């Protein structure tokens, strides 16, 4: 499991809005769901927005898809998350489970 916290850096000469924390999910199987959910929960306690990167996700199972589905469908949480375009592995899992339309395009809320 590799979770990387990333924060966008701003040019020191300009006053920029606060950076949006980011979680780069490279693997989301049943073994990683609890730590990922905990990390998302912690970030949302500390920040109004969180970017969830799935572009580098190499492995995902039904537990991972369930977690992402909950995040996408819960209006209170989904409105605070920014999802990037999922990897081919993630797209394949979504397709096998009939959820392609839910994850068809990146979800970004203002």
N, C-alpha and C positions, 0 to 999 in steps of 0.2 A: 504494500500500500504506500502510495506516495501522495501526500497532500502538501501543497506548497501555498503558503500565504504570500500573496504578492500585493504590493501597494503601488499605485501609480505615483511617480514623483513629479513635482511641479517645478518649473523654472524658478529659481530663488529670486529673480528680479521682479517677478509678477506675483500678485496675490491671487491665488487660485482657490477655487472651492475645495472643501475637504476631499481627499482622495477616497475612492470607493474601494473597500477591501475586496480581495479576490481569493477564491478557492479554485485551484486547478486540480480537477479530479481525473486521475489517470487510471483508476480501477475502482469500480463500485459494485462489489459483490456482497453477499450476506455478511461476510466478515468485516467489511468496511462501512456498512450502513450506520451502525451506532456511532462510531467515531465521526463520520461525516455529518450526521444529524446533530451531534453534540457541537461540532465546530460551527455549523451553520447557526444553531441556536445562540451560541456565544457571540458570534459576529453580529447577529441581529439585536442582541442586547446592547451592543456597543456602538452600532452604526445604523443609520436609517436605510442604507442600501447595501447590497452584497452582490458581487458578480460571481456567477458560477460558470466556470469554464469546463466544457465537455469535449472540446476539440481534440484533446490528447487522451481521451478515455479509450484504453485498449481492451478493457474487459468489463462487462456489465452483465448481471444476471437479473432474474425477475425481482429479487428483493431490491436491487438498485433501481430498477424501473419503477417499482412501487413507491419508493422514496421520492423519486423525481416527479411522479404523477401527483402525489400528495402536495408537493411543493408548488406544482403548476396549477393545481385546482383550488387550493386554499387561498381565497382572495386576500386575506390579511397578510399572508406570507408572500404570495406571488407578486403583490404590488410593490414589494421591497426588494425583489430579486431581479437580476439581469442575467439571462442565459445567453451564451454564445451558440454558434452553430455546432451541433453535436458531431462527434467523430463517426466514421463509417460503422464501427462496431456498435456504437450506441444507436445509430439509425437502423441497423439491422435488427437489434433487439426490439426497438419500438415497432418495426414493421411486423416481426413475428408475432407480436402480441396485439396487433391491430390498433396501435396507438400512434401511428405515423402522423396523423393529422394534428394531434395534440402537441407534437414536437416538430411540426413542419417548418416553422421559421423561428428564429430567435425571439424570445419574449423579452421585451424591454419596456418597462413602464417608467413614466416620468414622475 
